[in-house]
Amino acid sequence: MSGLGTRIGNHTFRATGITAYLRNGGTLEKAAAMANHASTRTTQLYDRRRDEISLDEVEWIRV
């Protein structure tokens, strides 16, 4: 047991790698080739760039 409270598996690492590659200017097509995906649609499932929330978005919250 790693002591982590969150479950982490191979898909977590795959998503991290694909997201980092795309964030740094990589193309979806090359990411798909590196991940050995037949379709870029599969690679898009691992793209976590949209999961981030920017400070600008948080500032829209009014209390």
All heavy atoms as TSV, in Angstrom:
chain	resi	resn	atom	element	x	y	z
A	1	MET	N	N	0.851	-1.184	0.000
A	1	MET	CA	C	0.000	0.000	0.000
A	1	MET	C	C	0.888	1.236	0.000
A	1	MET	O	O	1.844	1.319	0.749
A	1	MET	CB	C	-0.900	-0.042	1.230
A	1	MET	CG	C	-1.903	1.049	1.298
A	1	MET	SD	S	-3.248	0.601	0.205
A	1	MET	CE	C	-4.466	1.722	0.650
A	2	SER	N	N	0.565	2.192	-0.822
A	2	SER	CA	C	1.397	3.389	-0.970
A	2	SER	C	C	1.096	4.458	0.076
A	2	SER	O	O	1.862	5.400	0.227
A	2	SER	CB	C	1.189	3.980	-2.362
A	2	SER	OG	O	-0.144	4.466	-2.482
A	3	GLY	N	N	-0.010	4.359	0.753
A	3	GLY	CA	C	-0.385	5.375	1.722
A	3	GLY	C	C	-1.171	6.529	1.108
A	3	GLY	O	O	-1.507	7.483	1.790
A	4	LEU	N	N	-1.443	6.452	-0.185
A	4	LEU	CA	C	-2.222	7.489	-0.849
A	4	LEU	C	C	-3.707	7.206	-0.665
A	4	LEU	O	O	-4.133	6.058	-0.744
A	4	LEU	CB	C	-1.893	7.547	-2.349
A	4	LEU	CG	C	-0.459	7.894	-2.708
A	4	LEU	CD1	C	-0.262	7.766	-4.223
A	4	LEU	CD2	C	-0.120	9.296	-2.260
A	5	GLY	N	N	-4.464	8.245	-0.463
A	5	GLY	CA	C	-5.901	8.085	-0.299
A	5	GLY	C	C	-6.642	7.971	-1.617
A	5	GLY	O	O	-7.774	7.539	-1.667
A	6	THR	N	N	-5.995	8.335	-2.711
A	6	THR	CA	C	-6.607	8.305	-4.033
A	6	THR	C	C	-6.098	7.102	-4.808
A	6	THR	O	O	-4.918	6.793	-4.761
A	6	THR	CB	C	-6.247	9.591	-4.812
A	6	THR	OG1	O	-6.661	10.718	-4.045
A	6	THR	CG2	C	-6.930	9.625	-6.153
A	7	ARG	N	N	-6.992	6.454	-5.513
A	7	ARG	CA	C	-6.581	5.309	-6.324
A	7	ARG	C	C	-5.871	5.806	-7.573
A	7	ARG	O	O	-6.372	6.672	-8.275
A	7	ARG	CB	C	-7.786	4.475	-6.703
A	7	ARG	CG	C	-8.397	3.769	-5.500
A	7	ARG	CD	C	-9.562	2.942	-5.927
A	7	ARG	NE	N	-9.120	2.001	-6.946
A	7	ARG	CZ	C	-9.410	0.710	-6.951
A	7	ARG	NH1	N	-10.163	0.222	-6.008
A	7	ARG	NH2	N	-8.986	-0.074	-7.908
A	8	ILE	N	N	-4.703	5.270	-7.829
A	8	ILE	CA	C	-3.905	5.636	-8.994
A	8	ILE	C	C	-3.576	4.372	-9.756
A	8	ILE	O	O	-3.187	3.367	-9.164
A	8	ILE	CB	C	-2.600	6.352	-8.571
A	8	ILE	CG1	C	-2.937	7.665	-7.870
A	8	ILE	CG2	C	-1.698	6.601	-9.767
A	8	ILE	CD1	C	-1.730	8.389	-7.322
A	9	GLY	N	N	-3.735	4.424	-11.063
A	9	GLY	CA	C	-3.422	3.273	-11.891
A	9	GLY	C	C	-2.702	3.694	-13.156
A	9	GLY	O	O	-2.323	4.858	-13.328
A	10	ASN	N	N	-2.525	2.762	-14.053
A	10	ASN	CA	C	-1.802	3.048	-15.288
A	10	ASN	C	C	-2.494	4.107	-16.139
A	10	ASN	O	O	-1.829	4.882	-16.828
A	10	ASN	CB	C	-1.584	1.761	-16.093
A	10	ASN	CG	C	-2.884	1.109	-16.507
A	10	ASN	OD1	O	-3.834	1.046	-15.740
A	10	ASN	ND2	N	-2.915	0.602	-17.713
A	11	HIS	N	N	-3.811	4.186	-16.070
A	11	HIS	CA	C	-4.513	5.199	-16.859
A	11	HIS	C	C	-4.252	6.605	-16.319
A	11	HIS	O	O	-4.247	7.574	-17.072
A	11	HIS	CB	C	-6.016	4.905	-16.895
A	11	HIS	CG	C	-6.326	3.653	-17.643
A	11	HIS	ND1	N	-6.247	3.568	-19.015
A	11	HIS	CD2	C	-6.686	2.419	-17.218
A	11	HIS	CE1	C	-6.557	2.354	-19.394
A	11	HIS	NE2	N	-6.826	1.625	-18.316
A	12	THR	N	N	-4.020	6.716	-15.025
A	12	THR	CA	C	-3.669	8.006	-14.430
A	12	THR	C	C	-2.361	8.504	-15.016
A	12	THR	O	O	-2.240	9.670	-15.416
A	12	THR	CB	C	-3.533	7.869	-12.901
A	12	THR	OG1	O	-4.744	7.352	-12.370
A	12	THR	CG2	C	-3.215	9.205	-12.260
A	13	PHE	N	N	-1.371	7.627	-15.090
A	13	PHE	CA	C	-0.072	8.011	-15.633
A	13	PHE	C	C	-0.149	8.291	-17.128
A	13	PHE	O	O	0.502	9.198	-17.643
A	13	PHE	CB	C	0.974	6.936	-15.332
A	13	PHE	CG	C	1.262	6.819	-13.872
A	13	PHE	CD1	C	0.862	5.701	-13.164
A	13	PHE	CD2	C	1.912	7.840	-13.186
A	13	PHE	CE1	C	1.120	5.591	-11.796
A	13	PHE	CE2	C	2.169	7.739	-11.824
A	13	PHE	CZ	C	1.772	6.614	-11.134
A	14	ARG	N	N	-0.955	7.519	-17.832
A	14	ARG	CA	C	-1.128	7.745	-19.268
A	14	ARG	C	C	-1.769	9.110	-19.500
A	14	ARG	O	O	-1.335	9.877	-20.362
A	14	ARG	CB	C	-1.989	6.634	-19.861
A	14	ARG	CG	C	-2.182	6.742	-21.354
A	14	ARG	CD	C	-2.883	5.522	-21.889
A	14	ARG	NE	N	-1.871	4.537	-22.199
A	14	ARG	CZ	C	-1.830	3.852	-23.333
A	14	ARG	NH1	N	-2.752	4.016	-24.240
A	14	ARG	NH2	N	-0.881	2.994	-23.557
A	15	ALA	N	N	-2.797	9.437	-18.739
A	15	ALA	CA	C	-3.458	10.730	-18.876
A	15	ALA	C	C	-2.510	11.874	-18.535
A	15	ALA	O	O	-2.500	12.907	-19.211
A	15	ALA	CB	C	-4.699	10.791	-17.978
A	16	THR	N	N	-1.692	11.699	-17.503
A	16	THR	CA	C	-0.736	12.732	-17.118
A	16	THR	C	C	0.264	12.978	-18.239
A	16	THR	O	O	0.552	14.124	-18.596
A	16	THR	CB	C	0.004	12.327	-15.828
A	16	THR	OG1	O	-0.964	12.178	-14.783
A	16	THR	CG2	C	1.030	13.367	-15.427
A	17	GLY	N	N	0.785	11.913	-18.828
A	17	GLY	CA	C	1.753	12.050	-19.910
A	17	GLY	C	C	1.162	12.696	-21.143
A	17	GLY	O	O	1.763	13.602	-21.740
A	18	ILE	N	N	-0.011	12.252	-21.556
A	18	ILE	CA	C	-0.661	12.812	-22.738
A	18	ILE	C	C	-1.011	14.272	-22.511
A	18	ILE	O	O	-0.785	15.126	-23.376
A	18	ILE	CB	C	-1.909	11.979	-23.117
A	18	ILE	CG1	C	-1.457	10.630	-23.685
A	18	ILE	CG2	C	-2.807	12.724	-24.094
A	18	ILE	CD1	C	-2.578	9.628	-23.894
A	19	THR	N	N	-1.539	14.588	-21.335
A	19	THR	CA	C	-1.894	15.975	-21.032
A	19	THR	C	C	-0.670	16.872	-21.029
A	19	THR	O	O	-0.699	17.973	-21.618
A	19	THR	CB	C	-2.623	16.057	-19.675
A	19	THR	OG1	O	-3.804	15.248	-19.735
A	19	THR	CG2	C	-3.019	17.480	-19.331
A	20	ALA	N	N	0.412	16.432	-20.415
A	20	ALA	CA	C	1.641	17.235	-20.383
A	20	ALA	C	C	2.178	17.449	-21.793
A	20	ALA	O	O	2.608	18.554	-22.147
A	20	ALA	CB	C	2.686	16.558	-19.502
A	21	TYR	N	N	2.164	16.408	-22.600
A	21	TYR	CA	C	2.641	16.510	-23.979
A	21	TYR	C	C	1.819	17.533	-24.761
A	21	TYR	O	O	2.369	18.405	-25.435
A	21	TYR	CB	C	2.580	15.133	-24.649
A	21	TYR	CG	C	2.933	15.161	-26.102
A	21	TYR	CD1	C	4.252	15.300	-26.515
A	21	TYR	CD2	C	1.949	15.049	-27.075
A	21	TYR	CE1	C	4.587	15.339	-27.859
A	21	TYR	CE2	C	2.264	15.077	-28.420
A	21	TYR	CZ	C	3.587	15.222	-28.809
A	21	TYR	OH	O	3.903	15.267	-30.138
A	22	LEU	N	N	0.505	17.456	-24.661
A	22	LEU	CA	C	-0.365	18.383	-25.386
A	22	LEU	C	C	-0.234	19.810	-24.855
A	22	LEU	O	O	-0.247	20.772	-25.619
A	22	LEU	CB	C	-1.819	17.910	-25.304
A	22	LEU	CG	C	-2.117	16.590	-26.017
A	22	LEU	CD1	C	-3.526	16.127	-25.675
A	22	LEU	CD2	C	-1.925	16.727	-27.514
A	23	ARG	N	N	-0.089	19.946	-23.556
A	23	ARG	CA	C	0.065	21.266	-22.938
A	23	ARG	C	C	1.348	21.956	-23.415
A	23	ARG	O	O	1.422	23.169	-23.462
A	23	ARG	CB	C	0.097	21.100	-21.419
A	23	ARG	CG	C	-0.416	22.299	-20.682
A	23	ARG	CD	C	-0.357	22.097	-19.187
A	23	ARG	NE	N	-1.591	21.518	-18.705
A	23	ARG	CZ	C	-1.683	20.564	-17.796
A	23	ARG	NH1	N	-0.610	20.039	-17.265
A	23	ARG	NH2	N	-2.837	20.121	-17.404
A	24	ASN	N	N	2.339	21.170	-23.759
A	24	ASN	CA	C	3.620	21.718	-24.197
A	24	ASN	C	C	3.742	21.816	-25.709
A	24	ASN	O	O	4.838	21.924	-26.246
A	24	ASN	CB	C	4.763	20.878	-23.622
A	24	ASN	CG	C	4.935	21.149	-22.154
A	24	ASN	OD1	O	5.261	22.252	-21.763
A	24	ASN	ND2	N	4.693	20.137	-21.326
A	25	GLY	N	N	2.620	21.799	-26.403
A	25	GLY	CA	C	2.610	22.039	-27.838
A	25	GLY	C	C	2.577	20.811	-28.714
A	25	GLY	O	O	2.644	20.924	-29.939
A	26	GLY	N	N	2.484	19.628	-28.128
A	26	GLY	CA	C	2.404	18.409	-28.927
A	26	GLY	C	C	1.076	18.313	-29.656
A	26	GLY	O	O	0.092	18.948	-29.273
A	27	THR	N	N	1.058	17.533	-30.711
A	27	THR	CA	C	-0.174	17.368	-31.483
A	27	THR	C	C	-0.936	16.127	-31.026
A	27	THR	O	O	-0.345	15.160	-30.532
A	27	THR	CB	C	0.128	17.225	-32.984
A	27	THR	OG1	O	0.843	15.999	-33.202
A	27	THR	CG2	C	0.919	18.413	-33.505
A	28	LEU	N	N	-2.228	16.173	-31.202
A	28	LEU	CA	C	-3.084	15.048	-30.832
A	28	LEU	C	C	-2.715	13.809	-31.646
A	28	LEU	O	O	-2.696	12.701	-31.118
A	28	LEU	CB	C	-4.554	15.424	-31.043
A	28	LEU	CG	C	-5.585	14.430	-30.550
A	28	LEU	CD1	C	-5.456	14.213	-29.045
A	28	LEU	CD2	C	-6.982	14.905	-30.893
A	29	GLU	N	N	-2.393	14.002	-32.910
A	29	GLU	CA	C	-2.048	12.877	-33.781
A	29	GLU	C	C	-0.776	12.171	-33.292
A	29	GLU	O	O	-0.714	10.944	-33.263
A	29	GLU	CB	C	-1.865	13.359	-35.225
A	29	GLU	CG	C	-3.156	13.810	-35.889
A	29	GLU	CD	C	-3.650	15.184	-35.428
A	29	GLU	OE1	O	-2.857	15.945	-34.815
A	29	GLU	OE2	O	-4.828	15.476	-35.673
A	30	LYS	N	N	0.230	12.943	-32.912
A	30	LYS	CA	C	1.471	12.331	-32.426
A	30	LYS	C	C	1.276	11.708	-31.044
A	30	LYS	O	O	1.861	10.673	-30.740
A	30	LYS	CB	C	2.599	13.346	-32.413
A	30	LYS	CG	C	3.057	13.671	-33.817
A	30	LYS	CD	C	4.269	14.559	-33.819
A	30	LYS	CE	C	4.668	14.847	-35.264
A	30	LYS	NZ	N	5.782	15.769	-35.361
A	31	ALA	N	N	0.442	12.318	-30.216
A	31	ALA	CA	C	0.133	11.734	-28.911
A	31	ALA	C	C	-0.552	10.385	-29.098
A	31	ALA	O	O	-0.257	9.416	-28.390
A	31	ALA	CB	C	-0.745	12.676	-28.095
A	32	ALA	N	N	-1.466	10.300	-30.073
A	32	ALA	CA	C	-2.156	9.037	-30.355
A	32	ALA	C	C	-1.168	7.976	-30.821
A	32	ALA	O	O	-1.257	6.810	-30.408
A	32	ALA	CB	C	-3.240	9.258	-31.407
A	33	ALA	N	N	-0.222	8.379	-31.655
A	33	ALA	CA	C	0.779	7.427	-32.139
A	33	ALA	C	C	1.656	6.930	-30.985
A	33	ALA	O	O	1.934	5.731	-30.878
A	33	ALA	CB	C	1.633	8.079	-33.222
A	34	MET	N	N	2.079	7.835	-30.114
A	34	MET	CA	C	2.915	7.438	-28.978
A	34	MET	C	C	2.165	6.523	-28.016
A	34	MET	O	O	2.753	5.635	-27.407
A	34	MET	CB	C	3.429	8.676	-28.235
A	34	MET	CG	C	4.488	9.415	-29.004
A	34	MET	SD	S	5.233	10.728	-28.045
A	34	MET	CE	C	3.990	11.989	-28.144
A	35	ALA	N	N	0.861	6.757	-27.870
A	35	ALA	CA	C	0.044	5.934	-26.972
A	35	ALA	C	C	-0.439	4.652	-27.657
A	35	ALA	O	O	-1.106	3.830	-27.032
A	35	ALA	CB	C	-1.162	6.740	-26.482
A	36	ASN	N	N	-0.104	4.510	-28.936
A	36	ASN	CA	C	-0.519	3.358	-29.729
A	36	ASN	C	C	-2.038	3.252	-29.832
A	36	ASN	O	O	-2.608	2.169	-29.792
A	36	ASN	CB	C	0.084	2.061	-29.174
A	36	ASN	CG	C	0.077	0.943	-30.194
A	36	ASN	OD1	O	0.143	1.198	-31.394
A	36	ASN	ND2	N	-0.024	-0.285	-29.725
A	37	HIS	N	N	-2.684	4.407	-29.959
A	37	HIS	CA	C	-4.132	4.448	-30.153
A	37	HIS	C	C	-4.433	4.458	-31.648
A	37	HIS	O	O	-3.813	5.207	-32.401
A	37	HIS	CB	C	-4.740	5.712	-29.528
A	37	HIS	CG	C	-4.708	5.723	-28.051
A	37	HIS	ND1	N	-4.693	6.888	-27.316
A	37	HIS	CD2	C	-4.699	4.720	-27.129
A	37	HIS	CE1	C	-4.675	6.604	-26.035
A	37	HIS	NE2	N	-4.677	5.292	-25.896
A	38	ALA	N	N	-5.393	3.674	-32.070
A	38	ALA	CA	C	-5.796	3.641	-33.479
A	38	ALA	C	C	-6.559	4.903	-33.867
A	38	ALA	O	O	-6.583	5.289	-35.029
A	38	ALA	CB	C	-6.656	2.409	-33.753
A	39	SER	N	N	-7.171	5.551	-32.884
A	39	SER	CA	C	-7.984	6.730	-33.150
A	39	SER	C	C	-7.614	7.855	-32.189
A	39	SER	O	O	-7.370	7.620	-30.998
A	39	SER	CB	C	-9.471	6.384	-32.960
A	39	SER	OG	O	-10.268	7.539	-32.952
A	40	THR	N	N	-7.610	9.088	-32.701
A	40	THR	CA	C	-7.364	10.236	-31.830
A	40	THR	C	C	-8.516	10.438	-30.854
A	40	THR	O	O	-8.335	11.085	-29.821
A	40	THR	CB	C	-7.139	11.525	-32.644
A	40	THR	OG1	O	-8.264	11.750	-33.495
A	40	THR	CG2	C	-5.874	11.444	-33.474
A	41	ARG	N	N	-9.670	9.882	-31.156
A	41	ARG	CA	C	-10.804	9.983	-30.222
A	41	ARG	C	C	-10.481	9.288	-28.905
A	41	ARG	O	O	-10.877	9.751	-27.838
A	41	ARG	CB	C	-12.073	9.403	-30.844
A	41	ARG	CG	C	-12.551	10.243	-32.031
A	41	ARG	CD	C	-13.847	9.747	-32.559
A	41	ARG	NE	N	-14.889	10.149	-31.621
A	41	ARG	CZ	C	-16.136	9.742	-31.698
A	41	ARG	NH1	N	-16.504	8.917	-32.647
A	41	ARG	NH2	N	-17.019	10.150	-30.812
A	42	THR	N	N	-9.767	8.190	-28.972
A	42	THR	CA	C	-9.349	7.492	-27.754
A	42	THR	C	C	-8.369	8.352	-26.974
A	42	THR	O	O	-8.474	8.487	-25.752
A	42	THR	CB	C	-8.700	6.141	-28.104
A	42	THR	OG1	O	-9.626	5.370	-28.865
A	42	THR	CG2	C	-8.306	5.381	-26.844
A	43	THR	N	N	-7.427	8.963	-27.674
A	43	THR	CA	C	-6.431	9.818	-27.027
A	43	THR	C	C	-7.107	10.996	-26.337
A	43	THR	O	O	-6.688	11.400	-25.250
A	43	THR	CB	C	-5.402	10.320	-28.062
A	43	THR	OG1	O	-4.926	9.198	-28.804
A	43	THR	CG2	C	-4.240	11.019	-27.390
A	44	GLN	N	N	-8.142	11.531	-26.933
A	44	GLN	CA	C	-8.854	12.664	-26.337
A	44	GLN	C	C	-9.451	12.305	-24.979
A	44	GLN	O	O	-9.617	13.178	-24.131
A	44	GLN	CB	C	-9.951	13.159	-27.276
A	44	GLN	CG	C	-9.389	13.897	-28.477
A	44	GLN	CD	C	-10.471	14.267	-29.469
A	44	GLN	OE1	O	-11.413	13.513	-29.699
A	44	GLN	NE2	N	-10.338	15.443	-30.053
A	45	LEU	N	N	-9.742	11.041	-24.745
A	45	LEU	CA	C	-10.280	10.624	-23.449
A	45	LEU	C	C	-9.257	10.822	-22.332
A	45	LEU	O	O	-9.623	10.940	-21.168
A	45	LEU	CB	C	-10.707	9.152	-23.499
A	45	LEU	CG	C	-11.845	8.807	-24.453
A	45	LEU	CD1	C	-12.026	7.295	-24.509
A	45	LEU	CD2	C	-13.127	9.498	-24.033
A	46	TYR	N	N	-7.980	10.839	-22.686
A	46	TYR	CA	C	-6.903	11.001	-21.709
A	46	TYR	C	C	-6.439	12.447	-21.575
A	46	TYR	O	O	-5.585	12.735	-20.757
A	46	TYR	CB	C	-5.706	10.130	-22.102
A	46	TYR	CG	C	-5.968	8.657	-21.960
A	46	TYR	CD1	C	-6.408	7.901	-23.029
A	46	TYR	CD2	C	-5.777	8.026	-20.740
A	46	TYR	CE1	C	-6.647	6.543	-22.898
A	46	TYR	CE2	C	-6.008	6.676	-20.588
A	46	TYR	CZ	C	-6.446	5.944	-21.677
A	46	TYR	OH	O	-6.678	4.603	-21.525
A	47	ASP	N	N	-6.978	13.340	-22.363
A	47	ASP	CA	C	-6.585	14.752	-22.337
A	47	ASP	C	C	-7.306	15.446	-21.183
A	47	ASP	O	O	-8.516	15.620	-21.211
A	47	ASP	CB	C	-6.943	15.406	-23.675
A	47	ASP	CG	C	-6.566	16.865	-23.754
A	47	ASP	OD1	O	-5.986	17.409	-22.790
A	47	ASP	OD2	O	-6.856	17.481	-24.796
A	48	ARG	N	N	-6.556	15.826	-20.162
A	48	ARG	CA	C	-7.142	16.433	-18.958
A	48	ARG	C	C	-6.994	17.951	-18.922
A	48	ARG	O	O	-7.215	18.572	-17.889
A	48	ARG	CB	C	-6.476	15.845	-17.701
A	48	ARG	CG	C	-6.559	14.340	-17.595
A	48	ARG	CD	C	-7.978	13.891	-17.319
A	48	ARG	NE	N	-8.023	12.477	-16.988
A	48	ARG	CZ	C	-8.518	11.553	-17.785
A	48	ARG	NH1	N	-9.002	11.888	-18.954
A	48	ARG	NH2	N	-8.531	10.286	-17.423
A	49	ARG	N	N	-6.625	18.575	-20.040
A	49	ARG	CA	C	-6.426	20.029	-20.027
A	49	ARG	C	C	-7.692	20.789	-19.654
A	49	ARG	O	O	-7.621	21.829	-19.025
A	49	ARG	CB	C	-5.916	20.517	-21.386
A	49	ARG	CG	C	-4.503	20.056	-21.686
A	49	ARG	CD	C	-4.060	20.495	-23.037
A	49	ARG	NE	N	-4.859	19.805	-24.057
A	49	ARG	CZ	C	-4.797	20.074	-25.354
A	49	ARG	NH1	N	-4.000	21.022	-25.797
A	49	ARG	NH2	N	-5.533	19.396	-26.214
A	50	ARG	N	N	-8.845	20.279	-19.987
A	50	ARG	CA	C	-10.099	20.979	-19.676
A	50	ARG	C	C	-10.525	20.812	-18.226
A	50	ARG	O	O	-11.449	21.462	-17.767
A	50	ARG	CB	C	-11.203	20.491	-20.597
A	50	ARG	CG	C	-11.017	20.992	-22.006
A	50	ARG	CD	C	-12.169	20.597	-22.892
A	50	ARG	NE	N	-11.571	20.127	-24.131
A	50	ARG	CZ	C	-11.866	19.008	-24.746
A	50	ARG	NH1	N	-12.778	18.219	-24.273
A	50	ARG	NH2	N	-11.256	18.659	-25.847
A	51	ASP	N	N	-9.864	19.929	-17.502
A	51	ASP	CA	C	-10.225	19.681	-16.107
A	51	ASP	C	C	-9.706	20.756	-15.161
A	51	ASP	O	O	-10.099	20.809	-14.009
A	51	ASP	CB	C	-9.691	18.327	-15.637
A	51	ASP	CG	C	-10.401	17.171	-16.308
A	51	ASP	OD1	O	-11.383	17.409	-17.032
A	51	ASP	OD2	O	-9.963	16.027	-16.107
A	52	GLU	N	N	-8.813	21.607	-15.640
A	52	GLU	CA	C	-8.231	22.636	-14.791
A	52	GLU	C	C	-9.166	23.837	-14.687
A	52	GLU	O	O	-9.849	24.189	-15.634
A	52	GLU	CB	C	-6.888	23.089	-15.356
A	52	GLU	CG	C	-5.854	21.997	-15.333
A	52	GLU	CD	C	-4.540	22.459	-15.917
A	52	GLU	OE1	O	-4.421	23.631	-16.295
A	52	GLU	OE2	O	-3.638	21.615	-15.991
A	53	ILE	N	N	-9.162	24.444	-13.534
A	53	ILE	CA	C	-9.969	25.639	-13.312
A	53	ILE	C	C	-9.017	26.799	-13.117
A	53	ILE	O	O	-8.129	26.761	-12.267
A	53	ILE	CB	C	-10.873	25.476	-12.070
A	53	ILE	CG1	C	-11.819	24.295	-12.270
A	53	ILE	CG2	C	-11.632	26.756	-11.790
A	53	ILE	CD1	C	-12.614	23.943	-11.043
A	54	SER	N	N	-9.206	27.836	-13.909
A	54	SER	CA	C	-8.330	29.001	-13.802
A	54	SER	C	C	-8.870	29.962	-12.748
A	54	SER	O	O	-10.046	29.916	-12.367
A	54	SER	CB	C	-8.236	29.713	-15.150
A	54	SER	OG	O	-9.467	30.324	-15.464
A	55	LEU	N	N	-8.013	30.852	-12.303
A	55	LEU	CA	C	-8.426	31.869	-11.339
A	55	LEU	C	C	-9.532	32.740	-11.921
A	55	LEU	O	O	-10.463	33.129	-11.217
A	55	LEU	CB	C	-7.233	32.723	-10.928
A	55	LEU	CG	C	-7.502	33.810	-9.887
A	55	LEU	CD1	C	-8.077	33.215	-8.618
A	55	LEU	CD2	C	-6.228	34.574	-9.592
A	56	ASP	N	N	-9.482	33.005	-13.222
A	56	ASP	CA	C	-10.521	33.805	-13.868
A	56	ASP	C	C	-11.896	33.159	-13.701
A	56	ASP	O	O	-12.888	33.849	-13.485
A	56	ASP	CB	C	-10.215	33.988	-15.351
A	56	ASP	CG	C	-9.007	34.857	-15.604
A	56	ASP	OD1	O	-8.668	35.670	-14.714
A	56	ASP	OD2	O	-8.399	34.730	-16.677
A	57	GLU	N	N	-11.952	31.851	-13.806
A	57	GLU	CA	C	-13.217	31.150	-13.643
A	57	GLU	C	C	-13.718	31.232	-12.202
A	57	GLU	O	O	-14.901	31.403	-11.959
A	57	GLU	CB	C	-13.074	29.683	-14.066
A	57	GLU	CG	C	-12.823	29.498	-15.535
A	57	GLU	CD	C	-13.978	29.997	-16.382
A	57	GLU	OE1	O	-15.144	29.779	-16.024
A	57	GLU	OE2	O	-13.709	30.616	-17.427
A	58	VAL	N	N	-12.822	31.111	-11.252
A	58	VAL	CA	C	-13.202	31.165	-9.845
A	58	VAL	C	C	-13.743	32.544	-9.481
A	58	VAL	O	O	-14.673	32.675	-8.696
A	58	VAL	CB	C	-12.003	30.789	-8.941
A	58	VAL	CG1	C	-12.345	30.990	-7.473
A	58	VAL	CG2	C	-11.572	29.358	-9.201
A	59	GLU	N	N	-13.192	33.578	-10.099
A	59	GLU	CA	C	-13.619	34.933	-9.794
A	59	GLU	C	C	-15.052	35.208	-10.238
A	59	GLU	O	O	-15.661	36.176	-9.798
A	59	GLU	CB	C	-12.656	35.939	-10.425
A	59	GLU	CG	C	-11.319	35.946	-9.707
A	59	GLU	CD	C	-10.293	36.849	-10.366
A	59	GLU	OE1	O	-10.526	37.325	-11.494
A	59	GLU	OE2	O	-9.246	37.069	-9.741
A	60	TRP	N	N	-15.620	34.349	-11.069
A	60	TRP	CA	C	-17.019	34.505	-11.475
A	60	TRP	C	C	-17.968	34.156	-10.338
A	60	TRP	O	O	-19.134	34.515	-10.352
A	60	TRP	CB	C	-17.327	33.608	-12.671
A	60	TRP	CG	C	-16.881	34.207	-13.970
A	60	TRP	CD1	C	-15.733	33.961	-14.629
A	60	TRP	CD2	C	-17.605	35.141	-14.771
A	60	TRP	NE1	N	-15.666	34.689	-15.777
A	60	TRP	CE2	C	-16.811	35.425	-15.898
A	60	TRP	CE3	C	-18.835	35.775	-14.641
A	60	TRP	CZ2	C	-17.213	36.311	-16.874
A	60	TRP	CZ3	C	-19.246	36.658	-15.634
A	60	TRP	CH2	C	-18.426	36.921	-16.730
A	61	ILE	N	N	-17.483	33.452	-9.335
A	61	ILE	CA	C	-18.317	33.042	-8.206
A	61	ILE	C	C	-18.603	34.260	-7.332
A	61	ILE	O	O	-17.701	34.963	-6.908
A	61	ILE	CB	C	-17.622	31.944	-7.363
A	61	ILE	CG1	C	-17.367	30.725	-8.239
A	61	ILE	CG2	C	-18.467	31.587	-6.147
A	61	ILE	CD1	C	-16.499	29.678	-7.566
A	62	ARG	N	N	-19.841	34.490	-7.079
A	62	ARG	CA	C	-20.261	35.612	-6.213
A	62	ARG	C	C	-20.918	35.036	-4.966
A	62	ARG	O	O	-21.779	34.166	-5.052
A	62	ARG	CB	C	-21.264	36.511	-6.930
A	62	ARG	CG	C	-20.759	37.089	-8.216
A	62	ARG	CD	C	-20.076	38.402	-7.951
A	62	ARG	NE	N	-19.778	39.043	-9.231
A	62	ARG	CZ	C	-18.576	39.406	-9.582
A	62	ARG	NH1	N	-17.563	39.239	-8.793
A	62	ARG	NH2	N	-18.373	39.991	-10.756
A	63	VAL	N	N	-20.515	35.536	-3.818
A	63	VAL	CA	C	-21.095	35.049	-2.572
A	63	VAL	C	C	-21.994	36.115	-1.996
A	63	VAL	O	O	-21.762	37.267	-2.052
A	63	VAL	CB	C	-19.979	34.688	-1.560
A	63	VAL	CG1	C	-20.599	34.211	-0.259
A	63	VAL	CG2	C	-19.097	33.635	-2.144
